[in-house]
Amino acid sequence: MTTFERTRRSLLKAAALLPLAGSLSGVARAAERSSPSAAAASFYIKTDGEGRLVSPSLASLSYETGQLADPAFFSAGNHSLVELLRRMNPQGVLRIGGNTSDFTVWSAYGGTLPEQTPRKGGPQHPVVLRPEALRELAGFLRATGWKLIFGVNLKIGVPAMAVALAKAVRDAVGDDLLAIQVGNEANNYAKDYAAFEAMWTPYADALRAAGLPIGGPDTGANSDWVAEYARRHGEGSVFLSRHYYRDDAPRGSIGDLLGGDPGCIEDTERLMGVAKEVRLPLRLTEANSYYFGGRDGVSNVFTSALWGADFMLAMAELGVAGIHFHGGTLASVEASLGRAAEVADTAADLAARRDAVSSRYSAIAGNVALGFQPRPLFHGIELAQRFAGARMLPGRLETGGAHLGAYAARRDATVLVALINKDILNDADIALRGLTGAGGAKVMRLSAPALDSRTGVRFAEGAEEVRADASGEARVAVPRGSAVLLSFDRAV
């Protein structure tokens, strides 16, 4: 364990005690207005160190299978959504699954199907998936350049239907299919791993016999399941996976989300050890801030951008290959939870109407009728995705009493540095050290009027100059509730 990792853990644990004090209005100031009492912090970067290579598909997304009920949603003709996915990541992976995947029936399947019994907190009606949706999905993937992970129904207990659907998916999308997953969070209905394996094995055998790639297990917070799956089935899988949410929505708050989750760091370290043993990547195939659809006023405000950037880079530092942020329309996510969506989309402002029809944690707001726009979380994802293809660098962070995240990576001759000030009260003046031979930096600021801002979020290049001196030190102000990305090139 590096000094930097120990420092990060202590920070996360201390941050969990942070109170949400005072008004949130205006806490994210402009960079040039750093407080005279700003915390004096430092981040020493070992530029000749070797960390993990950041996966090009780090920034990825997850949607409910029920979203495919409208074939126009994932369609090459949905230009605004295509453009946003390409902007987020030209090499992302789209995961189709969620609760509704275990309640989906394939319309082209000719066999007999048992009646599916709804469960509390889950879909109440089957999703009937039709060939048209797969044809449109294939065009969407070609237009975005994204790959696909597709979930099939385990709970119904009909492997033949799963194989028929998986073949149809492969026929439609071709090489864009990364893997088929069997079941969604079976830990919610299988009493233990042994029961899951007994259900899953006939599916896996049939899918492999049909030459279809398999990833998994698509489980919730069950690391022991992932380890057992890896031991038994790692050789025949494309990747290992699990889901991650900070907590359930009623427990969500700005202070809690910014406080971090040390348990996640430690658990992911263990899983990366398992993944390394079986030589497979680890993906968080469904993730976001708070489950049960996200917390209004937390998951859909600027706080989520800071959390998202910090979470992604912490996971990338550990070696996670992809983080699939769950989202979609409010109707699709609420239906997956067995609830009716209460949509108030009558606002005169188009942006507000798009926001209203969207699930509370979705990184992209909108629907086919209204068009789409980035949410605050989208901009945090954009920042972290700038590290794709770079190699993480070890470092030592001294926080000066502020609640900070700091990450560095190297891509060719460029050193990337992300500084995230998650503190509610304290600005930070951060000395960057170890940048010998570096010149000036391109500076991009992630900011908003306040932590609870829904609009006015910016991730943009500024006119300020940050330059390393002859000793390899540079200084940068990071106001409370904001982040900065710096790209240092070697001096000529």
N, C-alpha and C positions, 0 to 999 in steps of 0.2 A: 504494500500500500504506500503510495507516495505521500509526501507532506501535503501536497495540494489536495489529495483525496481526503486526508484526515481533516484538513481545514474546512473543506466543503461539508463534510458530515456534521462537524460542530456548528457550522453556520446554519444548516438546515434544522438541527435540533433546537438551537436557540431561537430561530425564526418562528418556530411553532408557538412561541410564547408571546409574539408581538401583539399588542392590542391594536384594535382599529380605532384610534383616537382622533377626535376632532372631525371637522368637515373634510370631505375628499375633494372639494372644489379647488381647482387650480393647483394641485400638488405637482403636476408635471409641467415645469416651467421651461422657457426657452433656454438653450444651452448657455447663452452668454450671461444669464442671470444667476449663476451659481451663488449660493449663500456664502457670506463671509465666514460662517462657522461650519463650512462643509467638512465632512469627515476626511481626514488625510489617509488615503489608502495607497497600496502599491501592489503591482502585479509583475512578478519576475517571470520572464518567459525563457525557457531553455530552447533556443531556436535550433540547436543541433540535436535535440531529442527526437525520439521516434514513438509516436502514439499510433492509434488505430486510424486506418483510412476510412473516411466518411463515405458511406454508400451514396451513389447518385440518386437512389430511390428513397432517401431518408424521408422527404416530405411526400406523403401519400394520403389517400382518403378512403373512407368506408361509408357505404350507404346500405340502407335496408333493401332486401330483395323486393319488397313491396313498392319501392320507388319505380320499378320496371313496369308497374301497372299502366303507367303513362309512357308509351314508347317514344314520345317526343322529348322526354327529359334527357336521356342518354342517347343523343342523336347528333350526327354530324351537322345537322341543320340548326342545332342549338348553339349558335355562334358565340353568344356571350359566355356561356359556361365553358365551351371549348377554349376560348381565349384565356379565361381565368385559370384553368388547369395548366395550360401551357406556360402561363406567367408564373404560377406557383412552382412548377417543376416540369420541364420537358421530358423527364424520364421517370415519372411517377408510376405508382401501381394503384389501381382501383380495386377495392375489395367490395364485392356484392355479397351480403349475408345478413347478419343480425338476427333478431328474434323471428322475423318473418321468413327467413330461409328455412326454418324448421316447421313452417306452416304453408310452404309453397308446393303446389302440384303442377306438373308439366302437362299442358293441354294436349300434347301429341302422344302421351303415353296411353296405350290401349288396354293395359291390364286393369285388374280390380284393385281398388284402393279402400282401405278401412276408413271409417269416419274418424276424423281427428278431434280430440277433446280439448277445448280451450282450457288454459290454466290461468289462474289469477295473475294479473300483471303481465300477461302476454297477449298475442293476437287472438281475436275472437272469431275471425272468419278466415278461411283459406285464401291465399293469394294464388290466382290462376295465371301462370306464366305462359305467354303465347309466343310462337316463332317470330312474329313481327318485332317483338321487343329485342330479341337476340340479334336480328338483322340490323336494327338501328344501333344497338350497342356496339356491334362490330365496326360500324362506320364512325362512331364516336371515338373508339380507341385509335383507329387509324388517324383521325383528325387531331387528336391530342398527343399521340406518340406514347400513350400509357399502356402498361400491361394489365392483366386481369387476374384476380383471385376470385373464384366463384364458389359459394357455399351451397351444398345440397341438403335436402331434408333427411335427417337421421331419425328424428322423433317418430315419423310415420311408420318406420320399420319395413320399407319396401326398397331394397337395394336395386331392383330392376328399374324402377322409375328414376333413381338417382343416376344410374349409368346412362339411361336414355337421354336425360337432360344434359348430363356432362358431355356426352358425345355431340349433342346438338350445339352446345356452347363451343366445343372445340371446332366443329365444322364451320361455325359462324365466324369465330375470331382467329382461328388458325394459330400461328406462332405467338400471338399476343396473349395466349393463355399461359399464365405462370403456374397455376396449380388449382386443383379442386380441394375444397375443405368439406369435411363431413360433419354436419351438426354445428350448432351454435350454443356455446356455454352449456354443454351437456351436464356439467356439474350441477345445474339447476334441476335436472330430472333423473339423472343416474345416481344411485346412492353412493357409489364410490368408483375408483378408477377401474376396478375389475368389471363392474357392471357396464361401464362405458365401453370397455374393450370388447365385451361380448356383443354389444350392439354394433360397434364400429367395424369389427373384423370382416363380417360378410360384405359390407360396403367396400372396404379397402381391397379385398380380394377381387371383387367383381370389377372395380375401377382399374386395378392394375392389369387384370386380364384383358381389359379393353385398351390398354396402352395409355392410360390417362395419368398425368402427374398428380401427386397428392402432397399436400402440406398440412401441418397441424401440430398438436391438437388445437382446435379453435375454442380454447377454454377461457374461463374468467380468471380470477386471481387464485389459480391452483398450480403453483410452481411444482408441487410434487407430481402432478399429472404430467407436466411437461417433461420432467426428468425421467419418469417411467416410460413415457411415450418414446423419448429419445433412445433409451436403452433398448426398447423392444423393436422400434420401427424407424429409427433414424436413418438406417441404410437405404430405405425405400422412400424417403421423403425429400421434398424440395427445400423445406425450411422448418424450423420450430416456431411456435407462436403461442401467444397468450394475449389477454386483454388487459387494459389498465384504465382505471378511473381513480381520481383522488378520493372520492367518497360519494355518498348519495346526495341528491340535489337539496333536500331539506337542510343538510348540514353545511351547505356551501356558504362562503363569505369571502370578501376580498382579502381580509387578513389571513384566512385559512389557506386560500389558494396561493398567495404570495409566500406563505410560511414554508412551503416545500414539503417533501415527503421522504424523509431519510430511509424509511422502510423500503420504498421503491428502489432506491439506489442499491441498497444491500441485497435485495431480492434479485435485481437484474444482474448484479455481479455474479451471484450464484448461477443464474441461468446461462450467463455467457460462458461460465466454466463448463457447463453441460454441453452447450453448443460447440465449444471448441473441441471437446472430446469426440463428438460425432461429426465434426467438420461441416456443420450446417450453419447458415445464418439464422439469426433470431429476429422475428418481426412482431411488433405489437399490432396485430391485425384489426383491433378496435380499441380506440383510446380517445379520451377527452377529459375535460375537467371533472364534471360530476355526472354520474349515471342517473337514470330516470329522466333523461332529456335535458339535463343542464339546469343551472340556476339563473333565473332572470336577474339582471343587474350585476351578475358576476361573470358567467360564462360568455356573455355577449357584449361585454364592455372592454375598455382598454386593458384592464387587469389581465384579461385572458391573453393578450398579445405578449405581455412580459412573461407570463407563466409559460406560454407555448414556446417562445424562443429559448428560455432557460431549460425547460424540460427536454426539448429536442436535442440541445447541445450536450446536456448531461447524459442523455441516452447514447448519443453519437460517440461521446468520449469513452463510454463503456463498450461500444462496438455494435449497438443495435442497428440492424440494416434498414429498417423501415418503420415509420410510425403512421398508422392509418387513422387520421382524425375522423371520428364518426360525425355524420351530419345529414342534411337533406331537408326536405320540407317539414313543417310542423305536423302536417297531416300524416306523413309517412312514419315519423318517429313516434307520434302519439298512438297511432294504430298498432305499432309494434309493442307498445306497453299496455294495450288493452283499454286505451282511453280515446275519447273523442276530442278532436282538436277544436279549440275555441279561438277562431281566427277573427281578429278585428282588423280588416284590411281596407277600411273606409277612409283612411287619412288622405288628405289632398296631396301630400308629399309622396312622390314615387318611392324614394328611399325608405321612408317609414312603412309604406305598404309592403315592400319587399321584406323588410325586417319582420313584419308581423306574420307573414306566411311561412317563416323559417323556424326550424327547431332552435331552441335557445343556445345550443352549443355549436351550431354549424359555423364553419369558417367562411362559408359562402352563403349569402342570403338571396332569396328570390325563388321564382318558379317560372315555368314556361311562358305563362301569360304575361307576367310582369317584367321578365328579364332578371339578370343576376348582378350582384355587386359584392365586393369583398367586405367581410366583417372585420372587427379589430384583430381577431385571432389570425386571420389570413396574413396580416402584415408581420406578426411575430414569426409565423412559419416562413415567410419570405426571407426574413433576416437569417434564420438558422440554415435555410437551404443554401445560402451563399457559401457554406462550408463544404458542400458536396464535392467530392473528388479530391479534397485536401486531406492532409495527414495531421491529426491532432498533435499538439505539442504539450509536453508537461510544463507546469508552472506552479508558482507559489503565490497565493493571494493573502495579503494582510488587509483586513477590511477597515481598520480604523474605527470600528464600532458600527459601521453601516451594514445593511443587509444586501450584499452584492453577489452577483454571479460573474465569473470571468472565464473566458475560453480563448484558446489560441490554436492556430493551425497553419501549416505551410503548404502552399501550392506553387511548385517551381520556385521562383525567386520572390514570391509574394508571401508575406506573413499577415494572416487575418487575425484580428482581435475583436471579440465581442464582450462588451461590458454592460451588465444589466443591473440597474439600481432598482431593487424591489422594495426599498425602504419607503415607508409612508411619511417619515418626518425629516430624514437627513439627505441633503445633497452630498455628493462625493467629489473630491479632487483626487484623481488617481494618477500615480506615477507609474508609467510602464518602463520596465527595465529589461536589459538583455537584448536590445535591438541594435547592437553594434553593426554598422554597415548599412543600416536602413536609411532611407531618405524621408521624403514627405509622405503623408498618408491621405488617401481618399477617405472622407468621413461621411457616413450616412447615419442620420438620427431617426430613432423610433420614438415618437412622442404623441401626446394628445393633451387637450386642455386639462384633463383630470383622469384619475384612475377609473372613475365610473362613467367616462365619456363613451357614448355609442357612436358618435360621429367626430369628425375633426382629427382622425388618426392619420399620422403621416409617417412614412418610411421613405426618406428622401435624402439626397446628397445636399450638404450644406457648403457655404462659401468659406468656412473657417479653415485655418491652416494648422495642422498638427504635424510636427517634424521631430524626428529623433536627433539629439545632439551628438557630439563626438563621442560621448561616453555610452551612447546607446540608450539614453533616457528620453522619454516623451511624456508630456503631461496632458491630461484631458479632463474636462469637467463633465460629470454625469449627474444631472439633476435628479432629485427623488422622482420615482415613478417614471423612468425613461430608460432608454438603452441606446448604445452607439456601436456601430460596426466600423472598424478601421482597417484599411488595406494598405500595408506598408510595402513599397517596392525598394529594392536595393538602390542606394545612391549611385549615380553614374560617376 
